[in-house]
Amino acid sequence: MSSAKNAAIVSLVLIGFACAAALPANVTAVAPQPAQSRTTQRIDLAERFAAGKLRAVNRVVTKLPGTPGGVHVSEKADVGLVWIEGSEFGEGTIEIDVRGRDVPQASFVGIAFHGKDDRTYESVYLRPFNFRTADATRRQHAVQYMAPPEYDWPRLREKFPEEFENPVDASVAPTDWVPLRLAVKDQKIQIYVGAVKSPTLDVRKLGTLDRGMIGLWTGNNSDGDFANLRVTAMK
């Protein structure tokens, strides 16, 4: 090896020792950590139903014929929930395909998350009968975020009009399967309805819940179809 190469190697070693010595006595050099990986969990609702892992509240769940992995949630007065036993979600994304009906005041379908119990949770849901109505006010109320019991939709509409509701893209049909995606990060909720690239609704998070159960959600006098649930957790 040439004397020039030897000199260069010695210089690099000396620089390394000098950098280490420059650190305070109570500081240790830390190797960079790899980025945390995010894994998407695909939840087959029909399999969970068959295994007795769906807990229905004020509803009846059945397998959905012709839709692998899908379930139907029955119609009944008042809110209905179907909790996915063993689920827990904090931050990240939840994606699901939902299908409702174009029947005024009889189709409310969505997802519940950060569930603490049957009354305390957060929810994002659709009103398909408002998607393409000629009434501009009703169109504004096509997608809703809420956090009952403190921030149920009547209070939000009264105290914060139009802040927690929005219309959906004109391409979204009221009786089709609709991709619904929500992204939760820090104190923000972003909701995407249909094949859109920008949020359909972008709101501040309400309440103090930061993690909890995931469930299917249907509103008063509403049934609904659900399939293709995917959960990507950030923490």
C-alpha positions in Angstrom: 0.0 0.0 0.0 1.4 3.4 -0.9 2.5 5.9 1.8 -0.2 8.4 0.6 -3.0 5.8 1.2 -1.6 5.0 4.6 -1.6 8.7 5.5 -5.2 9.0 4.4 -6.4 6.0 6.5 -4.5 7.4 9.5 -6.2 10.8 9.0 -9.7 9.2 8.9 -9.1 7.2 12.1 -7.8 10.3 13.9 -10.9 12.3 12.8 -13.2 9.6 14.1 -11.4 9.7 17.5 -11.6 13.5 17.6 -15.4 13.5 16.9 -16.0 10.9 19.6 -13.9 12.9 22.0 -15.9 16.0 21.2 -19.1 14.5 22.6 -19.9 15.5 26.2 -19.2 12.8 28.8 -22.9 12.0 29.3 -23.8 11.8 25.6 -23.6 8.5 23.7 -23.6 8.4 19.9 -26.8 6.6 18.8 -27.1 4.7 15.5 -30.0 5.8 13.2 -33.1 3.7 13.7 -35.1 2.3 10.8 -38.4 3.9 10.0 -41.4 2.3 11.6 -43.2 0.1 9.2 -47.0 0.3 8.7 -48.9 -2.9 8.0 -52.4 -2.9 6.6 -54.7 -5.4 8.3 -57.4 -6.8 6.1 -60.5 -7.8 8.1 -62.9 -10.3 6.5 -66.2 -9.3 8.1 -67.9 -12.5 7.0 -65.2 -14.6 8.7 -65.4 -12.5 11.9 -69.2 -13.0 11.8 -68.9 -16.8 11.4 -66.4 -16.9 14.3 -68.7 -14.9 16.6 -66.3 -11.9 16.6 -68.8 -9.3 15.7 -70.9 -7.9 18.6 -74.1 -6.3 17.4 -75.8 -3.5 19.4 -79.5 -2.9 18.4 -79.0 -4.7 15.1 -78.8 -8.2 13.5 -75.8 -9.1 11.3 -76.0 -11.6 8.4 -73.5 -12.7 5.7 -74.1 -10.7 2.5 -74.8 -13.1 -0.5 -72.7 -12.4 -3.6 -70.1 -10.3 -1.8 -67.2 -12.3 -0.4 -66.2 -11.0 3.0 -69.3 -8.7 3.2 -72.0 -8.5 5.8 -75.5 -6.9 6.0 -76.6 -5.0 9.1 -80.4 -4.9 9.6 -82.7 -1.9 9.8 -84.2 -0.8 13.2 -85.1 2.3 15.0 -82.3 4.2 16.7 -78.5 3.9 16.2 -77.0 0.4 15.5 -73.4 -0.6 16.1 -71.4 -3.7 15.2 -68.2 -3.8 17.2 -65.3 -5.9 15.9 -64.1 -7.8 19.0 -60.4 -7.5 19.6 -60.0 -4.4 17.5 -58.1 -1.4 18.7 -57.2 1.7 16.7 -55.4 5.0 17.6 -54.0 6.8 14.6 -53.7 5.8 11.0 -56.3 5.0 8.4 -59.5 3.0 8.2 -60.9 2.0 4.8 -64.2 0.3 4.1 -66.7 -0.1 1.3 -70.3 0.8 2.3 -73.6 0.6 0.5 -76.8 2.4 1.5 -80.1 3.3 -0.1 -81.5 6.4 -1.8 -84.4 6.6 0.7 -84.8 10.0 2.6 -84.1 9.7 6.3 -83.7 5.9 6.1 -80.0 5.4 5.1 -77.1 6.3 7.3 -74.0 4.1 6.9 -70.5 4.5 8.2 -67.8 3.5 10.6 -67.3 4.0 14.4 -63.8 4.2 15.9 -62.1 5.0 19.2 -65.0 3.1 20.8 -65.0 3.2 24.6 -68.5 1.7 25.0 -71.8 1.6 23.2 -72.5 5.3 23.7 -69.0 6.8 23.6 -67.0 6.7 20.4 -66.3 8.7 17.2 -68.0 8.2 13.9 -67.9 9.1 10.2 -71.0 8.3 8.2 -72.8 8.9 4.9 -76.3 10.0 4.1 -76.6 8.5 0.5 -80.1 10.0 0.0 -78.4 13.5 0.1 -75.7 12.7 -2.5 -77.5 14.0 -5.6 -80.6 15.7 -4.3 -81.7 18.9 -5.9 -81.9 20.6 -2.5 -78.6 22.4 -2.0 -78.9 22.4 1.8 -79.4 18.6 1.9 -76.5 18.1 -0.4 -74.3 19.9 2.1 -75.2 17.2 4.6 -74.0 14.1 2.7 -71.0 13.1 5.0 -70.8 13.7 8.8 -68.2 13.4 11.5 -69.4 13.3 15.2 -68.2 12.2 18.6 -71.2 11.2 20.8 -72.6 11.5 23.3 -71.2 15.0 23.8 -70.9 15.9 20.1 -73.8 14.2 18.5 -74.9 15.5 15.1 -77.8 17.7 16.2 -75.6 19.7 18.6 -72.9 20.0 15.9 -75.3 21.3 13.3 -76.7 23.8 15.8 -73.5 25.0 17.4 -71.1 24.6 14.5 -73.2 24.7 11.3 -71.6 23.2 8.2 -68.2 22.6 9.9 -68.6 18.9 10.4 -70.6 18.1 7.3 -70.0 18.4 3.6 -71.3 17.3 0.1 -69.6 14.4 -1.7 -68.2 14.4 -5.2 -70.8 14.2 -8.0 -69.4 10.9 -9.2 -70.5 9.1 -6.0 -73.9 7.3 -6.6 -76.3 6.8 -3.6 -77.0 3.1 -4.2 -73.5 2.0 -5.3 -70.7 0.5 -3.2 -68.9 3.6 -1.9 -65.2 3.6 -0.8 -65.0 5.4 2.6 -61.6 6.2 4.0 -60.7 8.1 7.1 -57.3 9.3 8.2 -56.7 10.1 11.9 -53.5 12.0 12.9 -52.9 14.2 16.0 -56.0 16.3 16.3 -57.2 16.1 12.7 -59.7 13.8 10.9 -59.7 13.6 7.1 -62.5 11.8 5.3 -62.4 10.6 1.6 -65.6 9.5 0.0 -65.4 7.8 -3.4 -62.4 7.8 -5.8 -61.2 11.2 -4.7 -57.6 12.5 -4.1 -58.5 15.4 -1.8 -60.4 15.1 1.5 -64.2 15.3 1.2 -64.2 16.5 4.8 -61.3 17.8 6.8 -62.1 18.6 10.4 -60.6 19.0 13.9 -61.0 16.1 16.2 -63.6 16.3 18.9 -63.5 14.8 22.4 -60.7 13.2 24.3 -60.7 9.6 23.0 -57.4 8.7 21.4 -57.8 5.0 20.8 -60.4 2.2 21.1 -62.6 -0.3 19.3 -63.6 -0.2 15.6 -67.2 -0.9 14.6 -69.7 -0.7 11.8 -72.3 2.1 12.2 -75.9 2.6 11.0 -78.3 5.3 11.9 -82.0 5.5 12.9 -84.2 3.3 10.7 -81.2 2.4 8.6 -79.7 -0.9 7.4 -76.5 -1.1 5.4 -73.9 -3.3 3.6 -70.2 -3.4 4.6 -67.2 -5.1 3.0 -63.4 -4.8 2.4 -62.4 -3.4 5.8 -58.7 -2.4 6.0 -56.9 -0.8 8.9 -53.4 0.7 8.8 -52.3 1.7 12.2 -49.6 4.4 12.9 -49.6 3.9 16.6 
